[in-house]
Amino acid sequence: MKEQAALDKIKQLQQRYIGYQLLADVLLAAACATVIGSILFYWQESRAFWWAILLFAIIFGVLIAIRRPWKTTLNTICRYLNITYPELEESCTLIIKPAGGLNLLESLQLKKVEQVVTHLPAQPPIFTQRLKKTASWLAAAVVISLVIVFVSQRWPSVVNSFQSRSSETQAKKLPPEKILPQISSVLLKITPPAYTGKPVRHQDKFTIEAEEGAVVSWTISTNIRVKSVVLIFNEGEKLSLKGNQANQWKGSRIIIKPGFYQVSIDGKLSDLYQVQVIKDGIPVIHIKSPKQYTHIDAGEAPRLTVNANVTDDYGISNALIFATVAKGSGESVKFKDTTFSFSTSFNQHSKQYNLQRIIDLPKLGMEPGDELYFYLQAQDTHQQKSRTDVLIVSIQDTAQLLSMDGIVSAANIKPEYFRSQRQIILDTEKLLKEKDSIAVTVFKNRCNDLGTDQKMLRLRYGKFLGDEDESGAEGEGNEEVSKAENFGNAAVIMDAYTDKHDNAEDATFLEPAVKAQLKATLNEMWKAELRLRLFKPQEALPYEYKALRLLKDLQQKSRSFVAKTSYNPPPLKPEKRLSGDLSKIASPVNQQTLKPGTDQYETLKKAIAILQQSRYTALTAADKRVLQLASQQLASRASSQPGTYLRAVSALRRVINNGATPSAADRATIEKAIQQSLPGSKATPSSAMSPPDMGLAQRYYKNLNR
């Protein structure tokens, strides 16, 4: 009986385990379907509930197809029980074995296990572990779904409140406005161009600050019935708004240029409102490398690395390198154009890109003596383009550099030290060719000898810059120091062992540019000498070539050219020489009638005088006509610079319409705007005004300070 009860208990646990697993799969599928259904509901999907049911069925089918809980055997249940309950002593499987197949020890152990199994709980903790986990997931999914549904229902009001707050923030930044009493409310919708990537914004003010090309829509609500609502731009262009039964007037316009506008309701004009336009700047390109002029000397890798930084207000859409290869010289020069792109993708239209491109010059067909001219061009999302200056890269022609043409010519005769750098280059190349055929000791000795020659050449050039002598030998002409009568004579010792840098005869007469290039030459010689001392002639060769190129440039700069000119004077008449006859020589006379030009700023100057006079007397009709003309001139300036002149135009119109004495604030605003519009006075030559005492007081004061 106990054996049968224990076996029934295990079968009961098997059925319960399968049920728990199926229930866990149901809860997991329900959690996934709940979250996905709430997301569909957030996106205003009308059939989100049916989509959730379909997803639940699909997910549940996939889970049970993967796990297959109905295939759980009694042996699996016994293993779970052995893990959970140590008192079974890993012997639970004896219950499901046939009784005839047990030996004596297994039979004794079976009786002990049967008693333990019959007292096991109906729900072991390991069976409900997965069910509890999926239940917590379902609870979290329900909470997330409720939050999503709540946000989807409250989102429009949140957006509206955010827009209203943003409009309030903008309103705080904008100056206070005066609107017509017929207007109850106004709403402006500003839609920036697509290339800016900015969202649509709303405001409740008439003053506009929009991007160039933005679409501005007006919605004006009136508190009474009106016949027409018109927007007047820059006192010329008009935009008629369309009304409806709800006393709302709507219209839109593309903003391209700055200026101002007014609202006209049945002929009544409002105050002037600014229209500010935000211009789209062109892309800015900053080239980090290479420099404006780049020379690739012999031994250097014939590659060009282009590093650039490109920025723009709203985004970069493309950037290219336009290059031109120049081959040959004189009339046989040939040009070849090539375009290079960068590996960077511009699909995201970021505002800043760090670009890099490596150009292999031999692939372009460039040889020694050829030149590469290139520039970078960037394009923004508004199809605006900008480019850099042309950069030049040249490959040094060693054959021309080592030629003797300039030295043999009589016009280029130079001392011997101008030709020794060429010999060092030839010896270095010869050493590199013979490197594999000579011993290591001989190779190092020849490298050291070349380093010594380079040092002597560097010291010889250093004398032109006043460098110290590194020979270390005691200077000649110091016999006076060894004489007995000069013992203790400090003047003789100082004269023998000190440097006289302030001696005019020892000073150099080189120009600053020549000095700078000569210092650069010495620097290249020092680098070449260092590599030769380290037995690296291959690395020293580029510096030797560069030093020779700099010396060639110095040689060409020292040349002077005098053009041959010819002059054929007119023949002289001997009969008129020394006669003193000046009868046919007349003084030039130029008669011209100068008419005084019209001063275009005369009206503005008169307006200032009228405003100053209005403090004491009332304005007459003639004064108002002058102020009206001044108002037109300021209005034309306000169409291009509304932030500077619009307040003055409004104040001037108030003065004209009221006819009374203008207020101090309006008068100051108008005078300030007129002063800014008037051109500055030019300084005219005048004689220096000296004081009556002819500067005696100044000289007396200087003498007192001594």
RAVENWO-V788815 format. One record per residue. N is the residue number from 1. PHI is phi as a letter, one per 30 degrees, with the letter a starting at -180 (999 if undefined). PSI is psi in degrees with one decimal (999 if undefined). BURIAL is I if it has 24 or more other C-alpha atoms within 12 Angstrom, else O. Layout:
[[N	PHI	PSI	BURIAL] [N	PHI	PSI	BURIAL]]
This chain:
[[1	999	-41.2	O] [2	d	-36.4	O] [3	d	-43.1	I] [4	d	-38.4	O] [5	d	-39.5	O] [6	d	-40.0	I] [7	d	-40.0	I] [8	d	-35.8	O] [9	d	-39.8	I] [10	d	-40.4	I] [11	d	-37.4	I] [12	d	-40.9	I] [13	d	-33.8	I] [14	d	-46.5	I] [15	d	-39.2	I] [16	d	-37.6	I] [17	d	-43.3	I] [18	d	-40.3	I] [19	d	-41.6	I] [20	d	-39.5	I] [21	d	-42.4	I] [22	d	-41.1	I] [23	d	-36.7	I] [24	d	-40.0	I] [25	d	-37.6	I] [26	d	-45.3	I] [27	d	-40.0	I] [28	d	-42.8	I] [29	d	-37.5	I] [30	d	-38.4	I] [31	d	-46.7	I] [32	d	-44.5	I] [33	d	-35.0	I] [34	d	-45.4	I] [35	d	-45.9	I] [36	d	-39.9	I] [37	d	-38.7	I] [38	d	-35.2	I] [39	d	-42.0	I] [40	d	-37.1	I] [41	d	-33.6	I] [42	d	-35.9	I] [43	d	21.9	O] [44	i	37.8	O] [45	d	119.6	O] [46	d	-29.0	O] [47	c	39.0	O] [48	d	-34.0	O] [49	d	-44.0	O] [50	d	-33.1	O] [51	d	-35.8	O] [52	d	-40.4	I] [53	d	-42.1	O] [54	d	-41.8	O] [55	d	-36.4	I] [56	d	-44.9	I] [57	d	-40.5	O] [58	d	-46.2	O] [59	d	-41.4	I] [60	d	-40.8	I] [61	d	-39.5	O] [62	d	-40.4	O] [63	d	-46.8	I] [64	d	-26.6	I] [65	d	-30.9	O] [66	d	-44.9	O] [67	d	-37.9	O] [68	h	65.6	O] [69	d	-22.9	I] [70	d	-11.8	O] [71	c	13.4	O] [72	d	124.8	I] [73	c	170.0	O] [74	d	-31.7	I] [75	d	-37.3	O] [76	d	-40.1	I] [77	d	-41.1	I] [78	d	-38.2	I] [79	d	-41.0	I] [80	e	-42.3	I] [81	d	-38.2	I] [82	d	-35.2	I] [83	d	-38.3	O] [84	d	-38.7	O] [85	c	106.7	O] [86	d	-23.1	O] [87	d	-13.6	O] [88	d	-14.5	I] [89	h	39.0	O] [90	h	33.9	O] [91	b	18.2	I] [92	d	-26.7	I] [93	d	-13.8	I] [94	d	-23.1	I] [95	d	-35.6	I] [96	d	-1.2	I] [97	d	150.1	O] [98	d	148.8	O] [99	d	-29.0	O] [100	d	-15.0	O] [101	c	12.0	O] [102	c	141.6	O] [103	d	-172.6	O] [104	d	-46.4	O] [105	d	-39.1	O] [106	d	-34.1	O] [107	d	-42.9	O] [108	d	-41.3	O] [109	d	-31.7	O] [110	d	-41.6	I] [111	d	-36.5	I] [112	d	-38.9	I] [113	d	-36.1	I] [114	d	-37.6	I] [115	d	-36.6	I] [116	d	-40.7	I] [117	d	-40.0	I] [118	d	-22.7	I] [119	c	7.8	O] [120	d	149.7	I] [121	d	157.8	O] [122	d	-19.6	O] [123	b	89.7	O] [124	d	145.5	I] [125	e	-33.4	O] [126	d	-24.3	I] [127	d	-34.5	I] [128	c	6.6	O] [129	d	-48.0	O] [130	d	-33.3	I] [131	d	-40.0	I] [132	d	-37.8	O] [133	d	-45.7	O] [134	d	-31.8	I] [135	d	-39.1	I] [136	d	-36.3	O] [137	d	-39.9	I] [138	d	-39.8	I] [139	d	-42.4	O] [140	d	-38.3	O] [141	d	-39.1	I] [142	d	-41.4	I] [143	d	-44.6	O] [144	d	-41.2	O] [145	d	-41.1	I] [146	d	-39.5	O] [147	d	-42.8	O] [148	d	-43.2	I] [149	d	-41.6	I] [150	d	-43.3	O] [151	d	-40.4	O] [152	d	-32.4	O] [153	d	-31.7	O] [154	c	-7.6	O] [155	d	-43.8	O] [156	e	-41.4	O] [157	d	-35.3	O] [158	d	-41.6	O] [159	d	-43.0	O] [160	d	-41.0	O] [161	d	-37.4	O] [162	d	-41.1	O] [163	d	-39.0	I] [164	d	-37.8	O] [165	d	-41.4	O] [166	d	-39.6	O] [167	d	-35.6	I] [168	d	-38.2	O] [169	d	-42.1	O] [170	d	-36.5	O] [171	d	-32.6	I] [172	d	-33.8	O] [173	d	-30.0	O] [174	d	151.7	O] [175	d	156.9	O] [176	d	144.7	O] [177	c	151.8	O] [178	c	123.2	O] [179	c	162.3	I] [180	d	148.8	I] [181	d	-19.6	O] [182	d	-14.9	I] [183	c	123.6	I] [184	c	-37.1	O] [185	a	159.8	O] [186	b	142.4	I] [187	b	121.7	I] [188	c	129.9	I] [189	c	116.9	I] [190	c	117.7	I] [191	c	103.1	I] [192	d	158.5	I] [193	d	157.5	I] [194	d	-30.4	O] [195	d	-20.3	I] [196	d	-27.8	I] [197	i	13.0	O] [198	d	148.8	O] [199	d	168.4	O] [200	d	140.2	O] [201	b	156.0	I] [202	b	153.8	I] [203	a	159.4	I] [204	c	29.3	I] [205	b	152.1	I] [206	d	-29.4	I] [207	d	131.5	I] [208	c	133.9	I] [209	b	100.9	I] [210	b	161.9	I] [211	d	154.2	I] [212	d	124.8	I] [213	j	5.3	I] [214	d	151.9	I] [215	c	122.0	I] [216	c	126.1	I] [217	c	131.0	I] [218	c	137.4	I] [219	b	103.0	I] [220	c	124.6	I] [221	c	132.5	I] [222	c	151.9	I] [223	c	-5.1	O] [224	b	169.0	O] [225	d	126.5	O] [226	b	158.6	I] [227	d	-38.0	O] [228	a	146.7	I] [229	b	119.7	I] [230	b	139.4	I] [231	c	125.1	I] [232	c	117.1	I] [233	c	126.1	I] [234	h	34.8	I] [235	i	22.8	I] [236	b	-66.6	O] [237	d	141.6	O] [238	b	144.1	O] [239	b	113.7	I] [240	d	127.4	I] [241	d	147.9	I] [242	c	132.7	I] [243	c	166.2	O] [244	b	-173.3	O] [245	d	-19.9	O] [246	c	17.8	O] [247	h	36.1	I] [248	c	133.4	I] [249	c	126.6	I] [250	b	150.2	I] [251	a	161.4	I] [252	b	158.9	I] [253	a	145.6	I] [254	d	126.3	I] [255	c	118.4	I] [256	c	-39.0	O] [257	b	155.3	I] [258	d	168.4	I] [259	l	-143.2	I] [260	a	166.9	I] [261	a	164.5	I] [262	b	156.5	I] [263	c	125.2	I] [264	c	117.5	I] [265	c	108.7	I] [266	h	40.5	O] [267	i	-11.4	O] [268	d	126.2	O] [269	c	143.8	I] [270	c	-172.8	I] [271	d	170.1	I] [272	d	134.6	I] [273	c	138.6	I] [274	d	152.0	I] [275	b	101.8	I] [276	c	135.5	I] [277	c	128.2	I] [278	c	111.8	O] [279	d	148.8	O] [280	c	115.9	I] [281	d	156.4	I] [282	d	159.1	I] [283	d	145.4	I] [284	c	125.6	I] [285	c	127.4	I] [286	b	115.7	I] [287	c	119.5	I] [288	d	-42.5	O] [289	a	147.8	O] [290	d	-174.1	I] [291	d	177.9	O] [292	d	-42.6	O] [293	b	125.4	O] [294	b	129.9	I] [295	c	129.2	I] [296	c	106.8	I] [297	d	168.6	I] [298	d	136.4	I] [299	j	-19.3	I] [300	d	151.8	O] [301	d	129.0	O] [302	d	60.1	I] [303	b	150.3	I] [304	b	122.7	I] [305	c	119.1	O] [306	c	117.5	I] [307	c	126.2	O] [308	b	154.2	I] [309	b	125.4	I] [310	c	129.0	I] [311	b	155.2	I] [312	a	163.0	I] [313	d	-44.7	I] [314	c	-17.7	I] [315	k	152.0	I] [316	c	133.4	I] [317	c	-24.6	I] [318	a	157.6	I] [319	a	135.1	I] [320	b	161.4	I] [321	c	121.9	I] [322	c	117.8	I] [323	b	150.2	I] [324	b	126.2	I] [325	c	126.1	I] [326	c	120.2	I] [327	c	141.7	I] [328	i	-173.6	O] [329	b	161.0	O] [330	i	-138.4	O] [331	d	-15.3	O] [332	c	14.6	O] [333	d	142.4	O] [334	b	146.7	O] [335	b	145.1	O] [336	b	123.4	O] [337	c	141.1	O] [338	b	145.4	O] [339	c	133.0	O] [340	c	143.1	I] [341	c	163.6	O] [342	c	154.3	I] [343	d	-12.2	O] [344	d	138.5	O] [345	d	134.6	O] [346	c	21.6	I] [347	d	-29.3	O] [348	d	-12.9	O] [349	h	50.1	I] [350	d	161.6	I] [351	d	-16.8	I] [352	b	138.5	I] [353	b	138.8	I] [354	c	109.5	I] [355	c	147.9	I] [356	b	137.4	I] [357	b	132.3	I] [358	c	122.2	O] [359	c	122.6	I] [360	d	109.4	O] [361	d	-39.5	I] [362	d	-29.9	O] [363	d	-21.4	O] [364	d	1.4	I] [365	i	18.0	I] [366	d	140.0	I] [367	b	169.5	I] [368	e	131.5	I] [369	j	-14.3	I] [370	d	161.7	I] [371	b	148.9	I] [372	b	123.4	I] [373	c	126.2	I] [374	b	159.4	I] [375	b	158.1	I] [376	c	140.8	I] [377	b	130.0	I] [378	c	149.1	I] [379	b	133.7	I] [380	c	-176.8	I] [381	d	-13.6	I] [382	c	14.9	I] [383	i	23.2	O] [384	d	139.2	I] [385	b	149.6	I] [386	b	152.6	I] [387	b	161.4	I] [388	c	176.3	I] [389	d	163.9	O] [390	d	130.9	O] [391	c	145.6	I] [392	c	131.3	I] [393	b	126.2	I] [394	b	143.0	I] [395	c	125.0	I] [396	d	131.2	I] [397	c	104.0	I] [398	d	-30.6	I] [399	d	-41.8	O] [400	d	-33.5	O] [401	d	-34.7	I] [402	c	4.5	I] [403	d	156.5	O] [404	c	10.8	O] [405	d	-48.2	O] [406	d	-23.2	O] [407	d	-36.4	O] [408	d	-33.7	O] [409	d	143.3	O] [410	d	-24.7	O] [411	d	-14.5	O] [412	c	30.0	O] [413	d	126.2	O] [414	b	161.2	O] [415	d	170.4	O] [416	d	-32.0	O] [417	d	-11.0	I] [418	d	-9.2	I] [419	c	-6.7	I] [420	d	-28.0	I] [421	d	-36.5	I] [422	d	-40.4	I] [423	d	-35.5	I] [424	d	-39.4	I] [425	d	-43.4	I] [426	d	-41.8	I] [427	d	-36.6	I] [428	d	-44.0	I] [429	d	-37.0	I] [430	d	-39.1	O] [431	d	-38.8	I] [432	d	-34.8	I] [433	d	-33.1	O] [434	c	9.5	O] [435	d	-41.3	I] [436	d	-14.0	O] [437	c	1.1	O] [438	b	165.2	O] [439	d	160.9	O] [440	d	-38.4	O] [441	d	-42.2	O] [442	d	-39.2	O] [443	d	-44.5	I] [444	d	-38.3	O] [445	d	-40.8	O] [446	d	-36.4	I] [447	d	-42.6	I] [448	d	-37.2	I] [449	d	-41.0	I] [450	d	-37.7	I] [451	d	-37.3	I] [452	d	-43.4	O] [453	d	-40.5	I] [454	d	-36.8	I] [455	d	-45.0	I] [456	d	-38.7	I] [457	d	-39.4	I] [458	d	-41.4	I] [459	d	-33.8	I] [460	d	-39.1	I] [461	d	-29.8	I] [462	d	-22.8	I] [463	d	-28.2	O] [464	d	-24.5	I] [465	c	4.9	I] [466	i	25.6	I] [467	d	159.6	O] [468	d	152.9	O] [469	d	124.6	O] [470	c	11.6	O] [471	d	-32.1	O] [472	i	-4.6	O] [473	d	149.2	O] [474	d	131.5	O] [475	d	147.4	O] [476	d	162.8	O] [477	i	17.9	O] [478	c	23.9	O] [479	d	-23.2	O] [480	d	-27.8	O] [481	d	-32.1	O] [482	d	-6.9	O] [483	d	148.1	O] [484	d	-34.0	O] [485	d	-16.7	O] [486	c	9.9	O] [487	d	124.9	O] [488	i	4.2	O] [489	d	104.1	O] [490	d	-32.7	O] [491	d	-40.8	O] [492	d	-42.2	O] [493	d	-43.4	O] [494	d	-36.8	O] [495	d	-29.2	O] [496	d	-33.8	O] [497	c	9.0	O] [498	c	155.6	O] [499	c	133.6	O] [500	c	76.1	O] [501	d	-22.6	O] [502	c	9.8	O] [503	d	127.1	O] [504	d	-30.3	O] [505	d	-26.0	O] [506	d	-10.2	O] [507	d	150.1	O] [508	c	152.3	O] [509	c	32.1	O] [510	d	148.3	O] [511	d	157.7	O] [512	e	-38.5	O] [513	d	-40.0	O] [514	d	-39.3	O] [515	d	-43.9	O] [516	d	-41.5	O] [517	d	-33.6	I] [518	d	-37.0	I] [519	d	-39.8	I] [520	d	-36.1	I] [521	d	-44.3	I] [522	d	-35.9	I] [523	d	-42.7	I] [524	d	-37.1	I] [525	d	-38.8	I] [526	d	-40.9	I] [527	d	-40.3	I] [528	d	-41.4	I] [529	d	-38.6	I] [530	d	-44.7	I] [531	d	-35.6	I] [532	d	-37.4	I] [533	d	-29.3	I] [534	d	9.7	O] [535	i	41.4	I] [536	b	72.2	I] [537	d	-27.4	I] [538	d	-38.8	I] [539	d	-25.1	I] [540	d	-21.6	I] [541	d	-44.5	I] [542	e	-37.8	I] [543	d	-34.0	I] [544	d	-42.6	I] [545	d	-40.3	I] [546	d	-38.3	I] [547	d	-39.9	I] [548	d	-38.0	I] [549	d	-40.5	I] [550	d	-36.6	I] [551	d	-38.1	I] [552	d	-40.9	I] [553	d	-42.1	O] [554	d	-36.9	I] [555	d	-41.7	I] [556	d	-32.7	O] [557	d	-28.3	O] [558	d	-8.9	O] [559	d	144.6	O] [560	b	144.2	O] [561	b	127.8	O] [562	c	116.3	O] [563	d	143.9	O] [564	d	125.0	O] [565	b	153.6	O] [566	b	141.4	O] [567	b	124.0	O] [568	c	101.1	O] [569	d	153.8	O] [570	d	151.5	O] [571	d	141.9	O] [572	d	147.8	O] [573	c	110.1	O] [574	d	-29.2	O] [575	d	-19.5	O] [576	c	-6.7	O] [577	d	135.9	O] [578	i	22.5	O] [579	d	-26.3	O] [580	i	22.2	O] [581	d	113.0	O] [582	c	23.0	O] [583	d	-30.0	O] [584	c	7.7	O] [585	c	115.2	O] [586	c	147.7	O] [587	d	138.1	O] [588	d	135.5	O] [589	b	127.8	O] [590	b	112.4	O] [591	c	130.3	O] [592	b	135.1	O] [593	c	116.1	O] [594	c	122.4	O] [595	c	136.5	O] [596	d	128.3	O] [597	d	156.8	O] [598	d	133.7	O] [599	d	113.9	O] [600	d	-14.6	O] [601	c	9.8	O] [602	d	-38.6	O] [603	d	-42.4	I] [604	d	-37.7	I] [605	d	-39.4	I] [606	d	-35.3	I] [607	d	-38.0	I] [608	d	-41.8	I] [609	d	-38.7	O] [610	d	-40.4	I] [611	d	-39.1	I] [612	d	-37.2	I] [613	d	-23.9	O] [614	d	-9.8	I] [615	d	-28.6	O] [616	c	-29.9	O] [617	b	158.8	O] [618	d	158.9	O] [619	d	135.3	I] [620	c	176.7	O] [621	d	-38.5	O] [622	d	-39.3	O] [623	d	-39.6	I] [624	d	-34.1	I] [625	d	-40.9	I] [626	d	-43.3	I] [627	d	-31.9	I] [628	d	-42.3	I] [629	d	-39.8	I] [630	d	-36.3	I] [631	d	-37.5	I] [632	d	-40.6	I] [633	d	-42.2	I] [634	d	-33.2	I] [635	d	-36.6	I] [636	d	-35.1	I] [637	d	-32.8	I] [638	d	-22.8	I] [639	d	-26.6	I] [640	c	-27.3	O] [641	b	72.7	I] [642	d	-32.0	I] [643	d	-22.4	I] [644	c	-40.1	I] [645	c	-8.0	I] [646	d	-39.9	I] [647	d	-36.8	I] [648	d	-38.3	I] [649	d	-42.9	I] [650	d	-43.3	I] [651	d	-40.2	I] [652	d	-36.9	I] [653	d	-35.8	I] [654	d	-39.1	I] [655	d	-41.7	I] [656	d	-42.3	I] [657	d	-39.6	O] [658	d	-41.2	O] [659	i	-7.8	O] [660	d	-177.0	O] [661	d	123.3	I] [662	d	151.1	I] [663	d	162.2	O] [664	d	-35.6	O] [665	d	-44.2	O] [666	d	-40.3	I] [667	d	-41.3	I] [668	d	-39.1	O] [669	d	-43.0	I] [670	d	-43.7	I] [671	d	-37.1	I] [672	d	-42.1	I] [673	d	-39.4	I] [674	d	-39.9	I] [675	d	-37.4	O] [676	d	-30.8	O] [677	d	-23.1	I] [678	d	141.9	O] [679	d	155.0	O] [680	d	148.7	O] [681	d	139.0	O] [682	d	141.6	O] [683	d	127.9	O] [684	c	147.3	O] [685	d	139.1	O] [686	a	154.5	O] [687	d	144.7	O] [688	d	128.6	O] [689	d	114.2	O] [690	c	147.3	O] [691	d	159.9	O] [692	e	-29.1	O] [693	d	8.7	O] [694	h	33.4	O] [695	i	13.4	O] [696	d	-37.4	O] [697	d	-38.0	O] [698	d	-43.3	O] [699	d	-37.8	O] [700	d	-39.2	O] [701	d	-39.8	O] [702	d	-38.7	O] [703	d	-32.4	O] [704	d	-35.2	O] [705	d	-20.8	O] [706	d	999	O]]
